[in-house]
Amino acid sequence: MDQSLSVQEQVKQKYGAAALQVQETSEAACCNPAFTCCDPITVNLYSESEKQGLPPSAVLASLGCGNPTALIDLHPGETVLDLGSGGGIDVLLSAKRVGPTGKAYGLDMTDEMLALARENQRQAGVENVEFLKGEMEEIPLPDHSVDVVISNCVINLSADKSRVLREAFRVLKPGGRFAVSDVVARGTVPEAVRSSMSLWVGCIAGALEEQEYIQKLAAAGFANISIEPTRVYEVEDARRFLEDAGVDVDTIAAQAAGSLMAAFVRAAKPARSCCGPACCN
């Protein structure tokens, strides 16, 4: 990857290549040499029952670190927004749960992923879905327009996470929920460890420390914030990838133990207080 490119351009190139990999070879994106780092991050995130009825390419293009749709209650008639929707798996699953009276938006900035997602939507025959092109730092939706914001291992890729969280807060309705899977650092991760581990999981380099994530959510206006670990990444899981990259795994193993994890991040936008008979309508 050309390090002279901005973070955003690097992400576009990387995930555009993943979408093309799926379309051209019908192989999982992580079979691409540029994505070998994803295994075992992206495996076993969705149950067989969830995958039933989904186009195979929606599953193959999944590059998340969790399954936010399995960890948040979605109700018929709600509107859901998926930040960095990729091939559309979480959007399609959300659309099924909110039903025909609800709606699921997917937001992505990568043309190749949007094309793949729209084709997956067509194959699945799902009508209550709309894929939008745009950046999560500037969400192309009005204020107070969605009930739930989800995301799957994408916010860590942003160079301006505070702005992403402020935008998520803006588009949520009062009382709306923020429910994302993300890579989070637990405690201070030595720079040498973070750099080495980024060879395995590309998004590690941008992972927020747990307390910093909480602080940024609170600064954006969120309440009821919690971070729940769902998978802890150990160096041993990545030994083969790191050794192939010439990293002395034994040197960093002790320092990295338990310091990086996939987590489910929850928060809520406070409901408006009612100060008169008319406002409760």
C-alpha positions as CSV (number, residue, x, y, z in Angstrom):
1,M,0.0,0.0,0.0
2,D,1.3,3.4,-0.9
3,Q,2.0,5.2,2.4
4,S,1.9,8.6,0.7
5,L,-1.9,8.2,0.2
6,S,-4.3,9.5,2.8
7,V,-5.9,7.0,5.2
8,Q,-9.1,7.4,3.3
9,E,-7.5,6.6,-0.1
10,Q,-5.8,3.6,1.4
11,V,-9.0,2.3,2.7
12,K,-10.8,2.9,-0.6
13,Q,-8.1,1.0,-2.5
14,K,-8.0,-1.9,0.0
15,Y,-11.7,-2.5,0.2
16,G,-12.3,-1.8,-3.5
17,A,-9.8,-4.6,-4.2
18,A,-11.7,-6.9,-1.7
19,A,-15.0,-6.3,-3.6
20,L,-13.4,-7.1,-6.9
21,Q,-11.8,-10.2,-5.5
22,V,-15.3,-11.5,-4.5
23,Q,-16.9,-10.6,-7.9
24,E,-14.1,-12.0,-10.1
25,T,-13.2,-15.2,-8.2
26,S,-16.2,-16.0,-6.0
27,E,-13.6,-16.4,-3.2
28,A,-13.8,-14.8,0.2
29,A,-12.0,-11.4,0.4
30,C,-9.6,-12.8,3.0
31,C,-8.3,-15.2,0.3
32,N,-6.7,-12.2,-1.3
33,P,-3.1,-12.0,-0.2
34,A,-3.7,-8.4,0.9
35,F,-6.3,-9.7,3.3
36,T,-4.7,-12.8,4.8
37,C,-4.4,-10.8,7.9
38,C,-8.2,-11.1,8.4
39,D,-8.1,-14.8,9.4
40,P,-9.3,-15.6,12.1
41,I,-10.8,-12.2,12.7
42,T,-13.7,-12.5,10.3
43,V,-14.5,-16.2,10.7
44,N,-17.6,-17.6,12.5
45,L,-19.3,-14.3,12.9
46,Y,-22.6,-15.3,11.4
47,S,-24.7,-18.4,12.1
48,E,-25.9,-20.7,9.4
49,S,-29.5,-19.5,9.9
50,E,-28.4,-15.9,9.4
51,K,-26.6,-16.8,6.2
52,Q,-29.5,-18.7,4.7
53,G,-31.2,-16.6,2.0
54,L,-28.3,-14.3,1.6
55,P,-26.4,-14.1,-1.7
56,P,-23.0,-16.0,-1.3
57,S,-21.1,-12.8,-2.3
58,A,-22.6,-10.9,0.7
59,V,-21.0,-13.5,3.0
60,L,-17.8,-13.7,1.1
61,A,-17.3,-9.9,1.2
62,S,-17.8,-9.7,4.9
63,L,-14.6,-8.2,6.5
64,G,-16.0,-7.3,9.9
65,C,-14.8,-8.2,13.4
66,G,-18.2,-8.9,14.9
67,N,-21.9,-9.3,14.2
68,P,-23.7,-6.1,15.4
69,T,-27.0,-7.3,14.2
70,A,-26.9,-10.2,16.6
71,L,-26.2,-8.0,19.6
72,I,-28.7,-5.2,19.2
73,D,-32.5,-5.5,19.5
74,L,-34.1,-4.3,16.2
75,H,-37.8,-3.8,16.0
76,P,-40.3,-3.8,13.1
77,G,-40.7,-0.3,11.6
78,E,-37.3,1.0,12.8
79,T,-34.8,2.7,10.5
80,V,-31.2,1.4,10.7
81,L,-28.0,2.9,9.3
82,D,-24.8,0.8,8.8
83,L,-21.6,2.9,8.6
84,G,-19.2,1.3,6.1
85,S,-21.6,-1.3,4.8
86,G,-19.3,-3.1,2.4
87,G,-21.0,-6.0,0.6
88,G,-24.2,-5.3,2.5
89,I,-24.5,-8.4,4.8
90,D,-25.4,-6.4,8.0
91,V,-27.8,-4.2,6.0
92,L,-29.6,-7.2,4.6
93,L,-29.8,-8.8,8.0
94,S,-31.1,-5.6,9.5
95,A,-33.7,-5.1,6.8
96,K,-35.1,-8.5,7.5
97,R,-35.5,-7.7,11.2
98,V,-37.1,-4.3,10.9
99,G,-39.5,-5.7,8.3
100,P,-41.3,-4.1,5.4
101,T,-42.4,-1.1,7.5
102,G,-38.8,-0.4,8.5
103,K,-35.8,0.6,6.4
104,A,-32.0,-0.2,6.4
105,Y,-29.5,2.2,4.9
106,G,-25.9,1.2,4.0
107,L,-23.3,3.9,3.7
108,D,-20.0,3.3,1.9
109,M,-17.5,5.4,0.1
110,T,-16.1,2.7,-2.2
111,D,-17.7,2.3,-5.6
112,E,-16.8,-1.3,-6.0
113,M,-18.4,-2.3,-2.6
114,L,-21.5,-0.3,-3.4
115,A,-21.9,-2.0,-6.7
116,L,-21.5,-5.4,-5.0
117,A,-23.9,-4.5,-2.2
118,R,-26.6,-3.4,-4.7
119,E,-26.2,-6.6,-6.7
120,N,-26.6,-8.5,-3.4
121,Q,-29.7,-6.6,-2.6
122,R,-31.1,-7.4,-6.1
123,Q,-30.3,-11.1,-5.7
124,A,-31.8,-11.2,-2.2
125,G,-35.0,-9.4,-3.4
126,V,-35.0,-7.0,-0.5
127,E,-36.8,-3.8,-1.1
128,N,-36.5,-1.9,2.2
129,V,-32.8,-1.2,1.7
130,E,-31.0,1.8,0.3
131,F,-27.2,2.0,-0.3
132,L,-25.7,5.5,-0.1
133,K,-22.4,6.7,-1.3
134,G,-20.6,8.9,1.2
135,E,-18.3,9.2,4.1
136,M,-19.1,8.5,7.7
137,E,-17.5,11.8,8.7
138,E,-20.3,13.5,6.7
139,I,-23.3,11.2,6.7
140,P,-25.7,12.2,3.8
141,L,-28.9,11.9,5.9
142,P,-30.9,14.5,7.8
143,D,-30.8,15.1,11.6
144,H,-32.8,12.8,13.7
145,S,-33.6,10.4,10.8
146,V,-32.6,6.9,12.1
147,D,-33.3,4.8,15.1
148,V,-30.2,2.7,15.2
149,V,-26.6,3.2,14.0
150,I,-24.6,0.0,13.5
151,S,-21.1,-0.6,12.1
152,N,-18.8,-3.5,11.7
153,C,-15.0,-2.9,12.2
154,V,-15.1,0.3,10.2
155,I,-15.0,3.3,12.6
156,N,-11.4,2.3,13.6
157,L,-10.4,3.0,10.0
158,S,-11.4,6.7,10.2
159,A,-8.7,9.4,10.7
160,D,-11.3,11.5,12.5
161,K,-13.3,9.3,14.8
162,S,-14.6,12.2,16.9
163,R,-16.3,13.5,13.8
164,V,-17.8,10.1,12.9
165,L,-19.3,9.8,16.4
166,R,-20.7,13.4,16.2
167,E,-22.3,12.5,12.9
168,A,-23.8,9.3,14.3
169,F,-25.2,11.3,17.2
170,R,-26.7,13.9,14.8
171,V,-28.6,11.5,12.6
172,L,-30.0,9.5,15.5
173,K,-33.4,10.3,16.7
174,P,-33.7,11.2,20.4
175,G,-33.6,7.9,22.3
176,G,-31.8,6.3,19.3
177,R,-29.1,3.6,19.8
178,F,-25.5,3.3,18.7
179,A,-24.4,-0.4,18.5
180,V,-21.2,-1.2,16.7
181,S,-18.6,-3.9,16.5
182,D,-15.1,-2.4,16.5
183,V,-11.4,-3.1,17.3
184,V,-10.5,-1.6,20.6
185,A,-7.2,-1.4,22.5
186,R,-7.3,-2.3,26.2
187,G,-4.7,-0.2,28.0
188,T,-1.7,1.3,26.3
189,V,-0.3,-0.7,23.4
190,P,3.4,-0.2,22.8
191,E,4.0,1.3,19.4
192,A,6.2,-1.6,18.3
193,V,3.4,-4.0,19.1
194,R,0.8,-1.9,17.4
195,S,2.9,-1.7,14.2
196,S,3.6,-5.4,14.2
197,M,0.0,-6.4,14.8
198,S,-1.2,-4.1,12.1
199,L,0.5,-6.5,9.7
200,W,-2.1,-9.0,10.8
201,V,-5.2,-6.8,11.3
202,G,-5.0,-3.7,9.1
203,C,-7.4,-1.8,11.3
204,I,-5.3,-2.3,14.5
205,A,-3.2,0.8,13.7
206,G,-6.3,3.0,14.2
207,A,-7.9,1.2,17.1
208,L,-8.9,3.5,20.0
209,E,-8.0,2.8,23.6
210,E,-11.0,1.7,25.5
211,Q,-11.3,4.7,27.8
212,E,-10.6,7.1,24.9
213,Y,-13.5,5.5,23.0
214,I,-15.8,6.1,26.0
215,Q,-14.6,9.7,26.3
216,K,-15.1,10.5,22.6
217,L,-18.7,9.0,22.7
218,A,-19.5,11.1,25.8
219,A,-18.1,14.2,24.1
220,A,-20.3,13.6,21.1
221,G,-23.3,13.6,23.5
222,F,-24.0,9.9,24.1
223,A,-25.1,8.3,27.3
224,N,-25.3,4.8,28.7
225,I,-22.0,3.9,27.1
226,S,-20.5,0.4,27.4
227,I,-17.8,-1.6,25.8
228,E,-18.1,-5.4,25.9
229,P,-15.2,-7.6,24.6
230,T,-16.3,-10.2,22.1
231,R,-13.0,-11.6,21.0
232,V,-9.5,-11.0,22.3
233,Y,-6.7,-11.2,19.7
234,E,-3.5,-13.0,20.8
235,V,-0.2,-12.9,19.0
236,E,-0.3,-16.7,18.7
237,D,-3.3,-16.4,16.5
238,A,-1.2,-14.4,14.1
239,R,2.1,-16.2,14.5
240,R,2.2,-17.5,10.9
241,F,1.3,-14.1,9.4
242,L,3.8,-12.3,11.5
243,E,6.7,-14.7,11.0
244,D,6.1,-14.6,7.2
245,A,6.5,-10.8,7.5
246,G,9.8,-11.2,9.3
247,V,8.5,-10.2,12.8
248,D,10.1,-11.7,15.9
249,V,6.9,-13.0,17.3
250,D,8.3,-14.2,20.6
251,T,9.6,-10.7,21.4
252,I,6.2,-9.0,21.1
253,A,4.0,-11.8,22.3
254,A,4.3,-11.0,26.0
255,Q,3.7,-7.3,25.5
256,A,0.7,-7.8,23.2
257,A,-1.2,-10.4,25.3
258,G,-4.8,-9.4,25.8
259,S,-4.2,-5.8,24.6
260,L,-6.3,-5.8,21.4
261,M,-9.9,-7.0,21.1
262,A,-13.0,-7.0,19.1
263,A,-15.7,-5.4,21.2
264,F,-19.4,-4.5,21.0
265,V,-19.7,-0.7,21.7
266,R,-23.1,0.5,22.9
267,A,-24.4,4.0,23.6
268,A,-27.7,5.9,23.4
269,K,-28.7,9.4,22.4
270,P,-30.7,10.8,25.3
271,A,-34.4,11.2,24.8
272,R,-35.8,14.7,24.7
273,S,-37.4,15.9,27.9
274,C,-40.9,17.1,27.5
275,C,-41.6,20.5,28.8
276,G,-45.2,21.1,27.6
277,P,-48.3,19.4,26.3
278,A,-47.5,20.0,22.6
279,C,-43.9,18.7,22.6
280,C,-45.0,15.2,23.6
281,N,-46.6,14.7,20.3
